[in-house]
Every structure is written in structure tokens, then in C-alpha cells.
Amino acid sequence: MTSKTFTVPSISCGHCTHTIKMEVGDLDGVKTVTADEKTKEVTVEWEAPQTWEGIEALLKEIDFPPAS
């Protein structure tokens, strides 16, 4: 299992965190998604077939790109 914690600067409310949890959580291989609107931090745990590139692409697609 792989885990990554990252910042998403565009998180501004609970709806943002809910959207991230639901969208990323629907990806094949994603086991857990947590998001905090105060710290703007997101943690995702996944396993194959999912990849960080796939998760990052989805986050960009839904307008919540991770900070560089």
C-alpha cells in the first residue's frame, strides 16, 4: 500500500473536502482519502492498479490540483 500526504491550496470549505473524498475515493485501488479544510492537507492511501499519476490527474481534472 502506498500513502501520500499533500497540500491542495484551493480547498476552502467542507464541500471541497467532500468532493475530493468522493471523487478520489471512487478510483480503483484507492483505499482511504482524508482531507482537512483547515490545513488544506489531503492524505490518500492506494494500491495497484492505481498510481500517483492517476490520482494527480483526477485532482487536476476536478480543479483541486496538489501544490507543486
DAZIKA-V179491 format. One line per field, one symbol per residue. ss: DSSP state (~ for helix, > for strand, _ for the rest). A space follows every 10 residues. Layout:
# DAZIKA-V179491
ss: ???
This chain:
# DAZIKA-V179491
ss: _>>>>>>___ ___~~~~~~~ ~~~~~____> >>>>>>____ >>>>>>____ _~~~~~~~~~ ~_______
